[in-house]
């Protein structure tokens, strides 16, 4: 499994619509509306790097997106 966090900035008028659309993208494990430098953060869990890349492309094409920053998770340790 390949995971990443995608940090999004979007048009303030479209945050709610964008969030709703993002929640319907496969591989979007979680969608968070935030305050601060980013408007929305999406956690992506994909079965392969190719699937991760495809999901990020879908995220970037959601109407209202103005800027995205992606951080791929290199080491993952889940708490039990």
N, C-alpha and C positions, 0 to 999 in steps of 0.2 A: 504494500500500500504506500502511495505517495501522498503526502499532505502538504498544504500550504495555507497561509493566511493572505487574503487579498484585501488591501486597504483602499477604500474608494472615496473619492470626492465627487459630488454630483450637484446638479442644479438644486438649490434649496426647495424650489417648488415641486420637484419631482422625487424627493426622498422617499415618501411613502409608496408611490407607484413603483419606484425602482426596487424597494425592499420587497414588495409583493412579488414582482417578477423574479427577483433573485431567489426567493424561497422555492420557486418552482423549477429551478435548474437542477438537473440530476448531478450528483456529486457535491452539491452544496450542503455540507453537513450541518452548518449553523450560519445564521445571518443575524448580525447584531447592529442595531442603530446606535450610534455613539455620539458623544459630544466631544469637542476638541478639534484637532487638526483633521481628522477623518470623519466622514458622515456615516459610513457603513463599513463593517468588517465582515468578510465572509471566510469561513473555514471550509476548505475544500479537501475531501478525501477521495482519491481516485485509485483505481487498480493499477494504473501504469502512468509513466511520464507523458505518453501521448494523450491519454484520457485527461490528465491534469491540464495539459496545454489546451486541449479542446474546450475544457470547462472555462479556463481563463479567457479564452477568446469570446465565448458566449457572454461572460460577465462584462467584458469590456464593451460589448455592443448593446448593452441595455440602455435604452433612451435616458438621457440626462447625465450619463457619466462624463466627467470632465478630466479625471486623472485617476490612474490606478498604480498601486505599488504592490508587488507580490514578493512574499518571503516564503521560500520553500523550507519546510522543516527538515533539518539534517539528522537530528537524533531525537527520538521520541521515547519518553518513559511515562507510561500511564500509572497513575496511583491506583492502588487496589483498595 
